[in-house]
Amino acid sequence: MGINWEVIIWTCVTLAVLMGIIGIILYAISAMNLRKKRESLGKVHTEMKVGSQIMFAGGIYGKIVGFDGEDKLRVEVAPKVIITISRYAVQELLN
């Protein structure tokens, strides 16, 4: 009794095809999620204005008090405590 190589080869081919299909499905789901996240962040960056309540990517909350140039914000994180951050650190606008 020898090793049945034909069964082993077809099993490997079947597993490779199944793994390829799973990989394609995971790639499609991840691409859709990335597109949604990019659209929502684009919306956040276009709707920012003075007085908007924001949440940074690190989870810190604050209020925009001004803009320093094109990509910097002045944010009040506590009464009379103003910091300068990159506009790209803003994760969410709060209403």
C-alpha positions in Angstrom: 0.0 0.0 0.0 1.5 3.3 -1.1 0.7 6.9 -0.7 -2.2 8.1 -2.9 -0.6 11.2 -4.4 -3.5 12.1 -6.6 -5.8 12.5 -3.5 -3.2 14.6 -1.7 -2.7 16.9 -4.8 -6.4 17.4 -5.3 -6.9 18.1 -1.6 -4.1 20.7 -1.7 -5.6 22.3 -4.9 -9.1 22.4 -3.2 -7.7 24.0 -0.1 -5.7 26.6 -2.1 -8.8 27.5 -4.1 -10.9 27.9 -0.9 -8.2 30.0 0.7 -8.0 32.2 -2.4 -11.8 32.8 -2.4 -11.7 33.6 1.3 -8.8 36.1 0.7 -10.7 37.8 -2.1 -13.8 38.1 0.1 -11.8 39.6 3.0 -10.0 42.0 0.6 -13.4 43.2 -0.7 -14.8 43.8 2.7 -11.7 45.6 3.9 -11.8 47.8 0.7 -15.4 48.8 1.4 -14.7 49.6 5.0 -11.7 51.7 4.0 -13.7 53.6 1.4 -16.4 54.4 4.0 -13.8 55.6 6.6 -12.1 57.8 4.0 -15.4 59.4 3.0 -16.4 60.0 6.6 -13.0 61.6 7.4 -13.2 63.7 4.2 -16.6 65.0 5.5 -15.1 65.8 8.9 -12.3 67.8 7.4 -14.5 69.8 5.1 -17.1 70.6 7.8 -14.7 71.8 10.5 -15.4 75.4 11.7 -14.7 77.5 14.7 -16.9 76.4 17.6 -17.1 72.8 16.5 -16.8 70.1 19.1 -14.3 67.5 18.1 -12.7 64.3 19.2 -9.0 63.6 18.4 -7.7 60.3 17.2 -6.4 59.7 20.8 -9.8 60.1 22.3 -9.3 63.7 23.6 -12.3 66.0 23.3 -12.1 69.7 22.6 -13.6 72.8 20.8 -12.0 74.5 17.8 -11.2 78.1 18.6 -9.2 79.0 15.5 -7.2 77.9 12.5 -3.4 78.4 12.2 -2.8 78.0 8.5 -4.2 75.3 6.3 -3.5 72.2 8.4 -3.3 73.4 12.0 -6.1 73.9 14.5 -6.2 75.7 17.9 -8.3 73.6 20.2 -9.5 74.4 23.7 -9.4 71.1 25.7 -10.1 72.7 29.1 -11.1 76.2 30.1 -8.3 78.6 29.0 -6.1 75.6 27.8 -5.6 75.9 24.1 -3.3 73.6 22.1 -2.3 73.4 18.5 -2.9 70.2 16.6 -2.9 68.9 13.0 -6.3 69.0 11.4 -5.7 65.3 10.4 -5.6 64.3 14.1 -9.4 65.0 14.3 -11.3 61.7 14.1 -14.9 62.9 14.6 -17.1 66.0 14.8 -19.5 65.9 17.7 -22.9 67.7 17.5 
